[in-house]
Amino acid sequence: MLGRAVIAMLALALPAQGQDITAARYTDPTTRYAHGVFGDIVEWGTLEFTLNTGQTARLVLPQNRVFEDLAPRLYDLDQDGDLEAVVIESHANYGARLAIYDWTGLVDATPYIGHRNRWLAPFAITDLDGDGLVELAYIDRPHLAKTLRVWRFANGGLSQVASLTGLTNHRFGQDFISGGVRDCGDGVEMILASANWSQVMAVRLQDDSLKANAIGPFNGPASWGAALSC
């Protein structure tokens, strides 16, 4: 059984439907999933939301899951004026998935990778192809499979639209996730590293397919800033 997150309200009364998230953070540090992808074995057991009413909602994961992440990413995925949280959530047996939560619980998630200690590194939440819908992009197993996956959020759920191998954005033990997006005047590009960290790569999503081009050598962290600033 995968288990369900428990929603706990730290308030005198439940907030009315339609209240919005204003902030989110992880709490309840735990060592029950000792993968160490960020250089230590501490992950998080709870996702805590602050609402615009001043109330707080806490989503507590079951013991077989953790947030294997740095911080929640808040974004209005369905463009209705209310924020959702995009997180990395890992299962003790099945590894990581990209999950979307609002303060009431799970909205949708990608499948778990399928094996313990297998992780993904998100780097983009935006309209990547100009179709008016939001895409979410991550590197699936940045230390192993090194595969870019792009998912689209529409009609309340996620669907994968494209994937491409040979790319990465994280080295095991780093306490940050690299990469990002830029628009130098002719459309959005995803900025990543080649699988062997020799090149900075610019990747475009067009007609639900991905095309990558090397734009220069990768010479350490300064290469990210140079590429992302055009």
C-alpha positions as CSV (number, residue, x, y, z in Angstrom):
1,M,0.0,0.0,0.0
2,L,1.3,3.4,-0.9
3,G,-0.6,5.2,1.9
4,R,-2.2,8.6,1.8
5,A,-1.0,11.9,3.2
6,V,-2.8,13.0,6.3
7,I,-4.2,16.6,6.3
8,A,-4.0,18.3,9.6
9,M,-5.4,21.8,10.2
10,L,-3.6,24.0,12.7
11,A,-6.6,26.3,13.2
12,L,-9.8,26.6,15.2
13,A,-11.9,25.8,12.1
14,L,-11.3,24.5,8.6
15,P,-10.8,27.3,6.1
16,A,-13.5,27.7,3.4
17,Q,-13.1,26.2,0.0
18,G,-11.4,28.6,-2.3
19,Q,-8.9,29.9,0.2
20,D,-5.4,30.3,-1.4
21,I,-1.9,29.2,-0.5
22,T,0.4,32.1,0.2
23,A,3.5,30.2,1.4
24,A,4.8,26.6,1.7
25,R,7.6,24.9,3.5
26,Y,8.8,21.4,4.5
27,T,8.8,20.5,8.2
28,D,9.4,17.4,10.4
29,P,12.9,16.4,9.3
30,T,13.5,12.7,9.1
31,T,16.2,10.2,8.4
32,R,13.9,7.3,7.5
33,Y,14.9,7.5,3.8
34,A,18.7,7.6,3.9
35,H,19.5,8.3,0.2
36,G,21.7,11.3,0.6
37,V,21.2,12.9,-2.8
38,F,21.8,16.4,-1.4
39,G,24.9,15.3,0.7
40,D,23.1,14.4,3.9
41,I,20.4,11.8,5.0
42,V,17.8,14.3,6.3
43,E,14.6,14.6,4.3
44,W,11.1,15.9,5.2
45,G,7.9,14.3,6.5
46,T,5.5,17.2,6.2
47,L,4.4,19.8,3.7
48,E,3.1,22.9,5.5
49,F,0.9,25.6,3.8
50,T,0.2,29.1,5.0
51,L,-3.2,30.3,3.7
52,N,-4.4,33.8,3.0
53,T,-6.7,33.5,6.0
54,G,-3.7,33.2,8.3
55,Q,-4.5,29.5,8.9
56,T,-2.0,26.7,8.4
57,A,-2.6,23.3,6.7
58,R,-0.1,20.4,7.2
59,L,0.1,17.4,4.9
60,V,1.8,14.6,6.7
61,L,3.2,11.8,4.7
62,P,3.0,8.1,5.8
63,Q,6.2,6.5,7.1
64,N,7.1,5.0,3.7
65,R,7.3,8.3,2.0
66,V,9.4,11.6,2.3
67,F,9.8,14.9,0.5
68,E,13.3,14.4,-1.0
69,D,13.6,18.0,-1.9
70,L,15.0,21.4,-1.0
71,A,11.8,23.6,-1.0
72,P,8.3,23.4,-2.4
73,R,7.7,25.3,-5.7
74,L,4.5,27.4,-5.8
75,Y,2.9,28.0,-9.2
76,D,-0.6,28.6,-10.5
77,L,-0.7,25.5,-12.7
78,D,-4.3,25.7,-13.8
79,Q,-4.2,29.5,-14.1
80,D,-7.3,30.0,-11.9
81,G,-5.6,32.5,-9.5
82,D,-4.8,29.9,-6.8
83,L,-1.4,28.4,-6.2
84,E,-0.4,24.8,-6.1
85,A,2.9,23.3,-4.7
86,V,5.2,21.1,-6.9
87,V,7.4,18.8,-4.9
88,I,9.7,15.8,-5.1
89,E,8.3,13.0,-3.2
90,S,10.1,9.6,-2.7
91,H,8.7,6.2,-1.7
92,A,10.8,3.7,0.3
93,N,10.4,1.0,-2.4
94,Y,9.6,2.9,-5.6
95,G,11.8,6.0,-5.6
96,A,10.8,9.5,-6.6
97,R,7.9,11.1,-8.3
98,L,7.0,14.7,-9.1
99,A,3.8,15.5,-7.2
100,I,1.4,18.5,-7.1
101,Y,-0.5,19.4,-3.9
102,D,-2.9,22.0,-2.9
103,W,-3.8,22.6,0.7
104,T,-6.6,19.9,0.6
105,G,-4.3,17.1,-0.7
106,L,-2.8,15.5,-3.8
107,V,-3.8,17.1,-7.2
108,D,-1.8,14.7,-9.4
109,A,1.6,13.1,-9.7
110,T,3.9,11.4,-12.2
111,P,4.5,7.7,-11.7
112,Y,7.2,6.7,-9.2
113,I,10.5,5.9,-11.0
114,G,10.0,2.3,-9.7
115,H,13.1,1.6,-7.6
116,R,14.3,2.8,-4.2
117,N,17.0,5.5,-4.2
118,R,16.1,6.7,-7.7
119,W,15.5,10.4,-7.9
120,L,14.5,13.2,-10.3
121,A,15.5,16.9,-10.4
122,P,12.9,19.5,-11.5
123,F,14.1,22.8,-13.0
124,A,11.2,24.4,-15.0
125,I,7.6,25.2,-14.5
126,T,6.3,27.4,-17.3
127,D,4.7,27.5,-20.7
128,L,7.6,26.0,-22.7
129,D,6.0,26.0,-26.1
130,G,3.6,29.0,-26.2
131,D,0.4,27.0,-26.2
132,G,-1.0,28.7,-23.2
133,L,-0.6,25.6,-20.9
134,V,2.0,25.1,-18.2
135,E,4.7,22.4,-18.7
136,L,6.8,20.9,-15.9
137,A,10.3,19.7,-16.7
138,Y,12.7,17.5,-14.8
139,I,15.7,15.3,-15.3
140,D,14.8,11.7,-14.5
141,R,17.7,10.1,-12.6
142,P,20.3,12.8,-13.3
143,H,23.1,10.5,-12.2
144,L,22.0,7.4,-14.1
145,A,19.3,7.6,-16.8
146,K,20.0,11.4,-17.5
147,T,16.6,11.8,-19.3
148,L,14.7,15.0,-19.7
149,R,11.0,14.6,-19.3
150,V,8.4,17.2,-20.0
151,W,4.8,17.0,-18.6
152,R,1.9,19.2,-19.4
153,F,-0.7,20.2,-16.8
154,A,-4.2,20.4,-18.4
155,N,-7.8,19.6,-17.3
156,G,-6.6,19.1,-13.7
157,G,-3.9,16.5,-14.4
158,L,-0.5,15.7,-15.9
159,S,0.4,14.1,-19.2
160,Q,3.9,13.4,-20.5
161,V,4.5,15.1,-23.8
162,A,8.2,14.5,-24.6
163,S,11.4,13.0,-23.4
164,L,15.1,13.2,-24.4
165,T,18.2,11.3,-23.1
166,G,21.7,12.6,-22.7
167,L,21.1,15.5,-20.3
168,T,21.6,16.3,-16.6
169,N,21.4,19.0,-14.0
170,H,22.6,17.6,-10.8
171,R,25.7,15.8,-9.4
172,F,25.2,13.4,-6.5
173,G,25.8,15.2,-3.2
174,Q,25.2,18.8,-4.5
175,D,22.8,20.7,-2.3
176,F,21.2,22.5,-5.2
177,I,19.6,21.7,-8.5
178,S,21.0,23.4,-11.6
179,G,19.5,24.4,-14.9
180,G,16.6,26.6,-15.8
181,V,14.8,28.4,-18.7
182,R,15.5,31.5,-20.7
183,D,13.9,33.5,-23.5
184,C,16.4,35.4,-25.6
185,G,13.7,36.8,-27.8
186,D,12.8,33.9,-30.0
187,G,11.1,31.5,-27.6
188,V,11.7,29.6,-24.4
189,E,14.7,27.3,-24.1
190,M,15.6,24.9,-21.3
191,I,19.2,25.2,-20.2
192,L,20.9,22.0,-19.0
193,A,24.2,20.1,-19.1
194,S,25.2,17.3,-21.4
195,A,25.3,13.9,-19.8
196,N,29.1,14.1,-19.3
197,W,29.0,17.7,-18.1
198,S,31.2,18.9,-21.1
199,Q,28.6,21.2,-22.7
200,V,25.8,23.6,-21.9
201,M,22.7,22.5,-23.8
202,A,19.7,24.6,-24.9
203,V,16.6,22.5,-25.5
204,R,13.4,23.6,-27.1
205,L,9.9,22.0,-26.9
206,Q,8.2,22.3,-30.3
207,D,5.2,20.3,-31.5
208,D,5.6,18.0,-28.5
209,S,9.1,17.1,-29.4
210,L,12.5,18.1,-28.0
211,K,15.5,19.4,-29.9
212,A,18.8,20.0,-28.1
213,N,21.8,22.2,-29.2
214,A,25.2,22.7,-27.6
215,I,25.7,26.4,-26.9
216,G,29.2,26.3,-25.3
217,P,31.5,24.4,-23.0
218,F,30.5,23.7,-19.4
219,N,33.1,25.4,-17.1
220,G,31.5,25.1,-13.7
221,P,28.7,27.0,-12.0
222,A,29.4,30.3,-13.8
223,S,28.3,28.7,-17.0
224,W,24.7,28.5,-15.8
225,G,24.5,32.2,-15.2
226,A,26.0,33.1,-18.5
227,A,23.7,30.8,-20.4
228,L,20.5,31.8,-18.5
229,S,21.2,35.5,-19.1
230,C,21.6,35.0,-22.8
